[in-house]
């Protein structure tokens, strides 16, 4: 390869002058995950270097924007990670003006942005731009801009231990993925295995195991069992019977504890743990059905059996609500099957005896169908042949 050196003048962001102000700000970022804080401190501890914010490229936002001269930099474009974050503000401004709203209340502290909670989500390779360079741009302007409150950083999802690569056709990408499985299957897999504390590796076998175990066997199985039983024994309606017994009391205590924990995990943006807690709640429903055994009780104590059906149907409603953040299509499909209106119901809270009795007795039920099909060995083989993985791929 022949290399040619060419002299070139560039504009620089003098972020080194803002080191101490950035450090004081990051010291207060107590809601950031360890990954984001550690990357930010690494850059500060190693000594901030001034960053070039222009490039010699044919594409990009020209420094000589709208034809105005920029001191000999007319042939330059702005570096994407200088320009793109500024577009967060510009995009808000454009949207607000189109909707006759005031964009300043989200971005300008003097106009009420102090009440805004500003959250960013990104992969770890972009953290430095959002914890150092973009904040340095805003702080250095000496204008009252809103800075990010919480920055949720993720490690990498790898393809059989190596990097995804479009150029090398290594991996499966979203347009292709949606031709293979419904979006909710991918959403669940990616959240339940999100690389929050370390890199996570995708394999087809793991995808099959997660979808079949969590979605088909736990959530799907619970909904199928109770909806089928209600169709046979209560004419696809919510039963009238209601006897709050020991099984329901035990279920209620566990629900209150787990729902409180799930709310906290979502608030803390611990998404992988939130998915695990969501699955644990689905499993709790299957445990309740197994203990209540309405298919046996219906022969000797119909009122007790139909009470457990009514409770389980309300559990299905709760499961739809807690699944909405991760499984929006499936959750709304289940809520519709339970006769819920289009408006979004409130998150279950308070005493279990109340939120386990939200469905109206006599409410008609609809068959939601099979929520999740299991991924068969034949499908797995087809996926693997279309987008093969290899254990030998290096990062």
C-alpha positions in Angstrom: 0.0 0.0 0.0 1.3 3.4 -1.0 0.8 6.2 1.6 0.9 9.8 0.8 1.2 12.5 3.4 -0.7 15.8 2.8 -0.7 18.9 5.0 -4.2 19.8 6.2 -5.6 22.5 8.6 -8.4 21.5 10.9 -10.6 23.0 13.6 -10.2 21.7 17.1 -12.5 21.5 20.1 -10.3 22.6 23.0 -11.8 20.1 25.4 -8.6 19.9 27.4 -9.4 23.3 28.9 -12.6 21.9 30.4 -11.1 18.9 32.1 -11.9 20.0 35.7 -15.4 21.2 34.9 -16.2 17.9 33.1 -14.8 16.0 36.1 -16.9 17.9 38.6 -20.0 17.2 36.4 -19.2 13.5 36.0 -18.6 13.2 39.8 -22.3 14.1 40.3 -23.5 11.5 37.7 -24.5 9.0 40.3 -27.2 7.4 38.1 -24.8 6.4 35.4 -23.9 2.7 35.2 -20.3 1.7 36.0 -19.5 1.2 32.3 -20.3 4.8 31.4 -18.5 6.4 34.4 -15.4 4.2 34.0 -15.0 5.2 30.3 -15.5 8.9 31.1 -12.9 8.8 34.0 -10.5 6.8 31.8 -10.4 9.7 29.3 -10.1 12.3 32.0 -7.4 10.4 33.9 -5.3 9.8 30.8 -5.4 13.6 30.0 -7.9 15.1 27.6 -6.5 15.9 24.3 -8.0 18.6 22.0 -10.2 16.9 19.4 -10.3 17.6 15.7 -13.8 18.4 14.7 -13.3 18.7 10.9 -12.6 16.1 8.2 -11.4 16.1 4.5 -14.3 14.2 3.2 -16.7 14.5 0.2 -19.8 13.8 2.4 -20.9 15.4 5.7 -22.1 18.8 6.9 -19.9 21.4 5.3 -18.2 23.9 7.6 -19.1 26.6 5.0 -22.7 26.1 5.7 -25.3 28.1 3.8 -22.5 29.5 1.7 -21.0 31.5 4.6 -17.2 31.7 4.7 -15.5 29.8 7.5 -11.9 31.2 7.4 -10.5 28.9 4.8 -12.3 25.8 5.9 -14.9 25.8 3.1 -13.7 22.4 1.8 -14.1 20.7 5.2 -17.0 18.9 6.7 -17.7 18.5 10.4 -16.6 15.3 12.2 -19.8 13.3 12.7 -19.4 13.0 16.5 -19.1 16.7 16.8 -22.0 17.4 14.5 -24.5 14.6 15.3 -25.1 15.3 19.0 -25.8 18.9 18.2 -28.5 17.6 15.9 -30.3 16.2 19.0 -31.1 19.8 19.8 -31.8 20.7 16.1 -34.1 17.8 15.7 -36.1 18.7 18.8 -36.3 22.3 17.5 -37.5 21.2 14.1 -40.1 18.8 15.5 -41.4 21.4 18.1 -41.8 24.1 15.5 -43.8 21.8 13.3 -46.1 21.1 16.2 -46.3 24.7 17.5 -44.3 23.8 20.7 -41.4 25.5 22.4 -38.3 23.4 22.1 -36.4 25.5 24.6 -38.2 23.9 27.6 -36.4 20.7 26.9 -32.9 22.1 26.2 -32.5 25.6 27.8 -32.2 25.7 31.5 -33.4 29.3 31.6 -36.6 28.2 29.8 -37.6 25.3 32.1 -35.3 22.5 31.0 -34.3 21.9 34.6 -37.5 19.8 34.9 -36.5 17.6 32.0 -35.0 14.2 32.6 -32.6 13.6 29.8 -31.5 10.0 29.1 -29.2 8.6 26.5 -28.7 5.0 25.3 -25.6 3.8 23.4 -22.9 1.2 22.9 -19.7 1.6 24.8 -17.7 2.8 21.7 -19.8 6.0 21.7 -19.7 6.7 25.4 -16.6 9.1 25.2 -18.3 11.4 22.7 -21.4 11.8 25.0 -19.6 12.0 28.4 -16.7 14.2 27.3 -16.8 15.8 23.8 -20.5 16.8 23.5 -20.7 18.0 27.1 -17.5 19.9 26.5 -19.2 21.6 23.5 -22.2 22.6 25.6 -20.3 23.6 28.7 -17.7 25.5 26.6 -20.5 27.5 24.9 -21.1 29.2 28.3 -24.8 29.0 27.5 -27.3 27.3 29.9 -27.8 24.0 28.0 -29.4 21.0 29.6 -26.8 18.2 30.1 -27.6 14.5 30.1 -28.9 13.1 33.4 -28.5 9.4 32.8 -26.4 7.7 30.3 -27.1 4.0 29.8 -24.1 2.3 28.1 -24.1 -1.2 26.8 -21.2 -3.5 26.0 -21.2 -5.4 22.7 -23.4 -8.1 21.4 -21.1 -10.4 19.4 -21.7 -12.9 16.6 -20.4 -16.2 17.9 -17.7 -14.3 19.9 -16.7 -12.0 17.0 -17.9 -8.7 15.6 -20.9 -8.3 13.4 -19.9 -7.1 10.0 -22.1 -6.0 7.1 -19.1 -5.9 4.7 -18.0 -9.4 5.5 -21.6 -10.7 5.7 -21.1 -11.8 9.3 -24.3 -11.7 11.4 -28.0 -11.3 10.9 -29.4 -7.7 10.7 -32.8 -6.3 11.5 -34.3 -6.2 8.0 -33.3 -9.9 7.6 -34.2 -10.9 11.2 -37.8 -9.7 10.8 -38.2 -12.1 7.9 -37.3 -15.0 10.2 -39.1 -14.3 13.4 -41.6 -11.7 14.8 -40.2 -8.6 16.2 -41.2 -9.5 19.8 -39.0 -12.6 19.7 -36.0 -10.5 18.8 -36.9 -7.8 21.3 -37.1 -10.3 24.1 -33.9 -12.1 23.2 -31.9 -8.9 22.9 -33.3 -7.4 26.2 -33.1 -10.7 28.2 -29.5 -11.1 27.1 -28.5 -7.4 26.8 -24.8 -6.9 27.3 -25.0 -4.6 30.3 -22.2 -5.9 32.5 -20.1 -7.6 29.8 -20.2 -8.5 26.1 -22.8 -11.1 25.2 -22.5 -13.6 22.3 -25.3 -14.4 19.9 -25.7 -18.0 18.6 -28.7 -19.6 16.9 -28.9 -22.3 19.5 -29.1 -19.8 22.3 -31.9 -17.8 20.4 -33.8 -21.1 20.0 -33.4 -22.0 23.7 -34.5 -18.5 24.9 -37.6 -18.2 22.6 -38.8 -21.7 23.3 -38.2 -21.6 27.0 -39.2 -18.1 28.0 -41.8 -17.1 25.4 -43.4 -20.4 24.2 -43.1 -22.6 27.3 -43.6 -20.0 30.1 -45.7 -17.1 28.9 -47.3 -18.8 25.9 -48.1 -21.9 27.8 -49.7 -20.1 30.7 -52.0 -18.0 28.4 -53.0 -21.1 26.3 -53.8 -23.1 29.4 -56.1 -20.6 31.0 -57.8 -19.3 27.9 -58.5 -22.9 26.8 -59.9 -23.8 30.2 -62.1 -20.7 30.3 -63.4 -21.5 26.8 -64.5 -25.0 28.0 -65.8 -24.2 31.5 -66.9 -20.6 31.5 -68.1 -20.0 28.0 -65.1 -17.8 27.2 -66.1 -15.3 29.9 -64.5 -14.1 33.1 -66.2 -16.2 35.8 -68.4 -14.7 38.5 -67.0 -16.9 41.3 -64.6 -15.3 43.8 -63.2 -17.0 46.9 -59.9 -15.4 48.1 -58.2 -18.4 49.7 -54.7 -19.4 50.9 -53.4 -20.0 47.4 -54.5 -16.5 46.4 -53.1 -15.0 49.6 -49.7 -16.6 48.9 -49.8 -15.6 45.2 -50.7 -12.0 46.2 -47.7 -11.6 48.6 -45.3 -12.8 45.9 -46.8 -10.6 43.3 -46.6 -7.5 45.4 -42.9 -8.1 46.2 -41.9 -9.0 42.6 -43.9 -6.2 41.0 -42.3 -3.7 43.3 -38.9 -5.1 42.4 -39.7 -5.0 38.7 -40.7 -1.4 38.8 -37.5 -0.5 40.5 -35.4 -2.4 37.9 -37.1 -0.5 35.1 -36.6 2.7 36.9 -32.9 1.9 37.3 -32.7 0.8 33.7 -31.4 -2.6 34.6 -33.1 -4.2 31.6 -31.6 -7.6 31.7 -32.6 -8.0 35.3 -36.1 -6.6 34.5 -36.5 -9.3 31.8 -35.5 -11.9 34.3 -38.0 -10.6 36.9 -40.7 -10.5 34.2 -40.1 -14.1 33.4 -40.2 -15.0 37.1 -43.6 -13.5 37.3 -44.8 -15.5 34.3 -43.4 -18.6 36.0 -45.4 -17.7 39.1 -48.6 -17.8 37.1 -47.8 -21.3 36.0 -47.0 -22.3 39.5 -50.3 -20.9 40.7 -52.2 -22.9 38.1 -50.4 -26.1 38.9 -51.3 -25.7 42.6 -54.9 -24.6 42.1 -55.4 -27.3 39.4 -58.8 -26.1 38.2 -58.9 -29.1 35.8 -59.2 -31.3 38.9 -61.1 -29.0 41.1 -63.9 -28.5 38.5 -65.0 -32.1 39.2 -65.5 -31.6 43.0 -65.6 -27.8 43.7 -66.7 -25.8 40.7 -66.7 -22.5 42.6 -63.0 -23.0 43.7 -62.0 -24.0 40.2 -63.7 -21.0 38.6 -62.2 -18.7 41.2 -58.7 -19.8 40.1 -59.7 -19.3 36.5 -60.8 -15.7 37.3 -57.6 -15.1 39.2 -55.5 -16.6 36.4 -57.2 -14.5 33.8 -56.3 -11.4 35.8 -52.8 -12.7 36.0 -52.7 -12.9 32.2 -53.8 -9.2 32.2 -50.9 -8.3 34.6 -48.5 -10.3 32.5 -49.6 -8.3 29.4 -49.0 -5.0 31.3 -45.5 -5.9 32.5 -44.6 -7.3 29.1 -45.5 -4.1 27.2 -42.1 -2.5 27.5 -40.4 -5.5 25.8 -43.2 -7.3 24.0 -45.5 -4.5 22.8 -47.3 -6.4 20.0 -47.9 -9.5 22.0 -49.0 -7.6 25.1 -51.6 -5.6 23.2 -52.8 -8.7 21.4 -53.3 -10.4 24.8 -55.0 -7.3 26.3 -57.4 -7.2 23.3 -58.2 -10.9 23.9 -59.1 -10.1 27.5 -61.5 -7.4 26.4 -59.3 -4.4 27.5 -59.9 -1.1 25.8 -57.4 0.5 23.5 -56.1 3.0 26.0 -53.1 1.8 28.0 -54.1 0.4 31.5 -52.1 1.6 34.5 -49.2 -0.4 35.9 -50.4 -2.9 38.6 -49.7 -1.5 42.1 -51.1 -1.5 45.5 -52.7 -4.6 47.1 -52.8 -7.8 45.1 -56.4 -8.5 45.9 -57.3 -5.3 44.0 -55.1 -5.7 40.9 -56.0 -9.4 40.7 -59.6 -8.4 40.3 -59.6 -5.9 37.5 -61.4 -7.9 34.8 -65.2 -7.5 34.9 -67.0 -10.8 35.7 -68.9 -11.8 32.6 -66.4 -10.1 30.3 -66.2 -11.8 27.0 -62.8 -13.3 26.0 -61.3 -13.8 22.6 -58.9 -16.5 21.5 -55.5 -14.8 21.1 -54.2 -17.8 19.2 -50.7 -19.2 19.9 -48.7 -16.3 21.2 -45.3 -17.8 20.3 -44.4 -20.7 18.0 -41.5 -22.8 19.1 -38.4 -22.6 16.9 -38.1 -26.1 15.5 -34.9 -27.9 14.6 -35.8 -27.5 10.9 -36.1 -23.7 11.3 -32.9 -23.6 13.3 -31.0 -25.4 10.5 -32.5 -23.0 7.9 -31.5 -20.0 9.9 -28.0 -21.3 10.4 -27.6 -22.1 6.7 -28.8 -18.6 5.7 -26.6 -16.8 8.3 -23.9 -19.2 9.4 -21.9 -18.6 12.6 -18.5 -20.0 13.4 -16.9 -20.5 16.8 -13.5 -19.5 15.2 -14.5 -15.9 14.4 -12.1 -13.5 16.1 -13.1 -10.2 17.6 
